[in-house]
Each structure stands twice: as structure tokens, then as C-alpha cells.
Amino acid sequence: MEKIVIAGGSGLIGTGLANHLRKAGHEVWILSRRPSDQDRFFLNWDPESRSIDSLAIAGTTVLINLCGAELAAKRWTKSRIKELYDSRVETTRFLFESFKNSSEIKHYVSASGAVAYGFEHPEKVYKEEDSFGNDIISDITRKWERAADQFSKICSVSKVRIAVVLSESGGALQKLANPIKKGFGAVLSSGEQAIPWIYSEDLYRVFELIIAHKLEGAYHASAGNTSNKELTKLIAKTLNKRLLPAVPKFVVRILFGKMAMMLLDGNKVSNEKIRSEGFSFLHGNLNSTIQRIFG
């Protein structure tokens, strides 16, 4: 059994991961900016004011960092882009400063992004050793992982490059499904843009395997690759809804500004490395996964 602390653990992924790891027998705590008296397994911290409960450090053997402002939540203004960087990079640096003198921490596990290799070669299936791209998302991921590597001075480091998470509880899939449910869903541009994906339960199992086997380095958490067109049509079919004509590229750019790159571009990633460690996806079929969520 490990004492695991999760930073950024009050969101969709963190809540599910905490419950999953507790069922596996671990002691799991979540760092929160506003814990209440009813939050039994929450500890206080505030990266901006550089404060953290000492109980979060004492005895902790595994630290998981899921922090990061949601990429698609707001338009990418100059201040928003800075927030996207700081919520990942500066938060990671603060965690390292907090734990650097700990003699008990054995493993640091950082969230990272699977869509970080640039968009010049849409046909390529990227592996973990491939170079990142030069766009904003790739640069954020590069600096995020560089900050995570500071922990190699005191413990093992793993970086989980997470694909688009499919879940009943919210996230990107539900945002894509909402307009379809209301009758005005549509494929974006050509719809050929790649989307690596993973079901939430399998994502939690990836983290569990990495912790249990003390795996180091970067790993893609992706069950497979789909496209905007395939995923949109599959959701519409499952919900028995019709789609509107495809939204032209220029309209997406007008509506979303710099953030449009997230909707119009993508890359494919390989899951060969995590599978070579003995991992088997329980939900590797996209059609059955969408049926499970919406059927």
C-alpha cells in the first residue's frame, strides 16, 4: 500500500482515479484549494500563495500531478495562454520545491498530453520517443514535462500522455455530444483530424499499472485513434440524431480564435509501449465504448 497524494485531484479524472486507487488498497489524499470539514480525504494547498499542508508531504510515497487549466474552457487570449502554462509548469515547480527534501517520496507521476507532436504529418502514428511539435499545445507539454523531470533528482518520474478521455461524467466527449443531443451537431471542417482516445476506467488502470510496476518515462494513455468525423457520426447514430452540414474551417476559426487548432488539427499516437508492459485495454473498441456511455 502506498500513501498517494493527488494534486489537481478534485476534477473529473482526479475523482475517479482517487476512488480507483483506494479500491486497489492505497491511502489516497487530494490537494484542494478549498477543502471543507466534510472533505475527509482532502488537504489544503494554494500554489499561488505557495502554501501546502505539511500532512501532504509527510509519509507520502507517490505524488500524482493532474494540475492544468482546461485547454478548451475559454478563448486563448494572451492572459489565458499564460494561465495554461502557469497552471501546469509553475504548479509543478512549486510541488518540487515542497517535496525536494522528502526522504519518503519514491515516485512522481505527471499528467501530460498525447496531442503534442505537431500537425505536419497527419498520417503518422507517433511514439513516445518522437519529438514534440512547435505549436502552443506542444510547447506547453514540452515545458510541463521538463518541469516534471526536476523530480528525477529525488525519485522515479513517469509522464502519462493522456488522450481524449471518454466518460459518462463529463469532459470533452460530453461537450461534443451536447450540440448533437440538441439537434445542431456537425462534423468540423473535413472531419479527418485525428483524435486519440481512452475510456476513463482504462486511464485509471494505466496509472495503477505505472505505480504498481514503478515504470519510468513517458507513456501514451490511448486505446486507439479515431477522427472527428467518425466520433461525431458514431455519437449521432447512438443518440439517433441527425447532423447538420459540416462546419467550414474558417467559421471554426472565427468562433474559437487560436483555440480552433484544438478542433481542426490532431495527431495519432501509438499505445505499443504501455501494452509491452503487460497492459490490456478493457475498452479498446470505440463503438462499444460509445454505446456503453450513451446507449
N, C-alpha and C positions, 0 to 999 in steps of 0.2 A: 504494500500500500504506500502511495506517495501522498505528501501534502502538496496539493496543486493550487496555485493562485492564478486566476484568470483576470487580466486587465482588459477592459472592454467587453466584459462578460455579461452585461445586462441586456444586450441586444438579441436578435433572432438566433444567431449562431451560438453565442456565448451561453444563453439559457439552455438550449438543447444540449450543447456539449457538456455543461456542468452536470446536468441530470444524467447523461450517458456515463460520464466518468464516475459519478457517485455509485451508479448501479454496478460498475466494474469493481467497486470496493475502495475507491480513493476518497481521501478527505479533500473536498473542493471548496475554495473560497473565491468570492467575486469582489473585485475592487469597484467601488461605486463612489461617485461624487456626492450623492445624496442618500445614504442609507438611512432607513427608519428603524425604529425599535423592533418592528415586526420582521425585518430582514435578517433572518437567523444566520445566514452564511455570507453576509456582506461586510466588507471592511472599507473604511473611508480612505479616499485619496483625492488629490487635486493636482494634476500635473502642472497647471498654470501657476499655482501658488507654491509648487514644489513641496507638497506635503503628502505624507503617506503614513498610515497606521503601522507602527512597529510590529504588530502581530502579523502583518502581511509578509514580513521578511523572516521573522523568527521561525525556524523549523521548516521553511518552505524548500522542497526539493525540486519541484518543477514549476517553472513560470511560463504561462502561455499569454502571449500578447495578441489580442484581436482588435486593438485600437485603430481607429481610422474613420474620419468623417465619410459618410456615404457619397460615393462618386457621382451618382445620378440624382441626388436630392435637390440640387439647386443649379442655376446657371453658373458657368465658370467665369465669374468676374475675377479681377485681379486679387481681391481680398479672399474670395472663395478658393482660388487656386493655392494661395498661401495657407489657408486652413487645411486643405487636403494634404499638403506637405507636412505642416507642423503637427497635425493630429497623428501622424504616423512617425515621422522622423524625430521630432522633438520629444514626443512621448516615450519613444524607445530610448533615447538618450537619458531621459530622467529615470527610467526604470533601471538602466545600467548603473547610474550614479547611486541609486538606492540600494542595489544588490551587490555592488562590486566588492564589498568587504565581507560578504556572507561566505561562510565555510561550509554551508549545508546545501546550497543550490547545486544541482547536478545537471540540469537540463533546461535550456531556454528554447521555447518553441514559438516562432513568429508566424503570424498570418502574412501572406503576400499575395500577389496577383498572377493569374495564369495568362492574362492578356497583356503581355509586356514585351513582345518580341518585334514590334513594328508591324506594318501592314503592307509591306512591299511585295511579299510572296504569299498570297492567299492560299496557294496550293500546298505549301509546305506544312508538315506536321512537326512542330518544334519539340525538342528535347530540353531537359533542364540545363545542359551544358551550352546551349546556344546563346548567342549574345542578345542582349536587350536592344529594343529599337531606340529611336531618337525623339519620339513624341512625348507629350506630357505624361501620359499614363506610364510609359516605360521608364521615364526619368524618375517619377515618384517611386516606382517599385525598386529601381536601382539604388536610390538613396535610402529607402526603407530597409532593404536587405543589408546595405553597408552599415547602417546603424545597428542592426541586429547582430552583425558579426563582431561587434565590440565584446559581446558576451563570451566569445571564444577564449578570452583571457582568463575566465573563471569557470567555465562549464562547457558542456556539449551544446551545439546550436543546430536547430532544424528550422527550415523555412518551408511552409506549406503554401504553395502557389495555388490558390483556390479558384476554381472555375465558377461559373454562374450557378448559384445554389437554388435548386428546385425544392420548394417546401409548401406545405399546406398553410403554414403560419405567417406568410408574408414574403417580403423580399422582392427580387427582380421579376420572378415569374408572375406574382400576383399583379404587379404593375403592368406587365404585358397583357395579362388576362382581363383586367378591369374594362378597358375600352371594348374588348371583344364581347364581354358579357352585356355591355350596354348597346351593342349593335353598331359601333363605329370603329371596329378594329380593322387594321390593314397591314399588309406587308410594307416594310420600309425600303424604298428605292428598289434595287434589283432583288433584294432578299437573299443574295448569295453570301452576305457577310457571315463568317464563321462564328459559332458560339460554343465553346467548350462548356460542359455542364456536369453537375453531380447532384444526386439526391441527398438531402440533409443527413439522413441516417448513415449513409456511406461516408460522408465527410467526417462525422463524429468518429467513425470506426478508423478512418485514416489517422486522426490524431491519436486515438487509443493505441494503434499499432506502433506509431512512431515513438510514443512514450514507453511502451512495453519493451520494444526491441532496441531502445536508445539509438535510433537512427539519426545520423548527422547529415547535414547538407540540405539541398533543395529537392522537393518532391512535388510533382503535379498532383493535385486532388481533382481529378477529372475522370468521369466514367466514359466519356466519349465526346464527339464533336457533332453538332448539328448546324443548321443555318437559321437565319431569321425567318426565311420563308417556310422551311419545314416545321419549325416550332410554332409559328403563328397559325399555320394551317392545321396542325395537329390539335392545338388548343381549341380552335374554332370547331373542328369536327367533333371533338369530345363534348363540347358545350352545345352542339347543334346550332351554331350561329353562322351567319353569312359574313363574309369580309367585304369591305369596300375596296375600290381600286387602289393599287399601290400608291404610297405617298412619294412624290418625286423628291430626289435628293436635295434640290435647292430649298424646298419647303421645310424639310427637316433642319437644314442649316439655319434658316431664318428663325424657326421656332426655338431651337436649342443652342444656337451660337457655337462656341468652342466645344461644348459638351456633345455636339452632334457626332463627333468622331466615335464616341462610345456606341452609337446606334448604327452608324454607317460602315464601320470597319470592325475587323475581328481577326483572330488567328486561331489555328488549330494546334492542339498540344497532345503529346503522347503520354499515356499512363503506364508505359512499359516499365519504368523504374520502380514505381510503387508495387506493381504486380510481381516484379522479380524478387521483392522482399516477402512474398507469400500472401499479399493482399488479394482478396477476391471480392469483386463488387456484387452486392446483393441485388442492386437495382441498376443493371447495365443496359437495359432496353428502354429507350426513350418513350416509345408508345405505351408500354405497360406502366411506366412511371407517371406519365401524364394521366393515364386512366386512373391510377391509384390516387392522384391528387384531386382530380376534377370529376372522375366517373361516379 
